[in-house]
């Protein structure tokens, strides 16, 4: 007999907690091989094709294109073994490793059930308070065909039968919870939360996650649920009575003495744009940076006339063209070698500053999907030509939306050329968990005193935002002054080559 295995959205790494289904690559009834891509998803960092670790027949898909799913949510079910024409059995290992699943036989997993507002999530294998056996609970919660001896799973019957079984488990779980509450016993069990960000947000605001009703799949508590609870002035709704049982009454909540006019309580009118995907990731990261990092900014104007002349001479000599961004990046790596405090991160748990050995240089790039920060690995080992080539490759990948999560993570210092937007200056927000960011404005002709005389020169404003925990103003000023000196007199850079 065929066995139905459920494949859930795996952890795609780097703290990603959700992904949006962009395109299904298989349909119900299709035969899939081990490690065959089955769905294309968009995370906050990149587009990713997700391979399935099982080989068999697709019996169900969960989520339409455009749906956003949390990590751990069901993606699809596959019938393997028995008569299923799979290219790999259930005991075959997957060679394509993503965080959360990979090589080796699929491990046994506890089933997660949808919860009511009062019911905790509980594995079907845990003992029941009504005397039911774990085996009986498993027989209720298992999908059709999973036990092998009862019935064969089919694409047209698997989803409805599993929904009915979970409804039965929900009813039993709620009954048990109300029994324990009426008896004065505390409610225990795992909380249906996957995202560590959601847990931290609730913990920092003193919110008990067990009192929330999740709006995600199977009762999963999302960040929006926590934020809604923090904004709400009233207590969560009490569960309805079930089979003659009555939930205990909630303590009265006194409304604040404030205006109760519709204008004071009604949500603001206007177009609402969900903070999701790249926009949501940028919002979270920048908010965390401003919340955790005590930043400061210093800036200086520099005469870039000689730097532009040096670049023109390099490109006139033949060979691959050297970009201005590559020259600025080479200056940055030389400055970081002299001031390594700015190529570091802060370990808040250990209360230590970690100075990093390698410079992985990020650079801000604006795309149609939003702001992304690709990372040039080991920038300190590259010359201007190599940096130009890598900047060009990553910029093209950003334009076409083909950047991988590896291309967008691991940076230690960021270079932000906001001059392309036609602005002179800015106070950049540090790309957490880095310690500094160099901003470069537009280069324009300005009156400048050169060699004792007033002249028109190509002037640029440079700004450095730094984490004041890793260094003081003297170090930050020394770094920025060295960068400005190299911009004004590129020959200064020769001393560090």
Secondary structure, DSSP 8 states (H G I E B T S, - for coil): --EEEEEE----STT--EEEEEEES--TT-EE-TTEEEEEEE-SS-EEEEEES--EEEEEE-S-TT-EEETTSEEEEEEESTT---SS-TTS--SS-BTTB-SSS-----------TT--B--TTS--TTS--HHHHHHHHS-TTTTSSS----TTTHHHHHHHHHHHHHHHHHHHHHHHHHTT----SB-S---HHHHHHHHHTT--GGG----SGGG---HHHHHHHHH-SS-------BTTB-----------SS--SHHHHS---S------HHHHHHHHHHHHHHHH--EEEEEEEEE-HHHHHHHHHHHHT-SS---HHHHHHHHHHHHHHH-GGGSEEEETTTTEEEE-SS--EEEEEEETTEEEEEEETTGGG--HHHHHHHHHHHHHHHHHT---GGGGS--SEEEEEGGGGT-S-------TT-SEEEEE---EEEEEEETTEEEEEEEEEEEEEEETTT--HHHHHHHHHHHHHHHH-GGGGGGG-
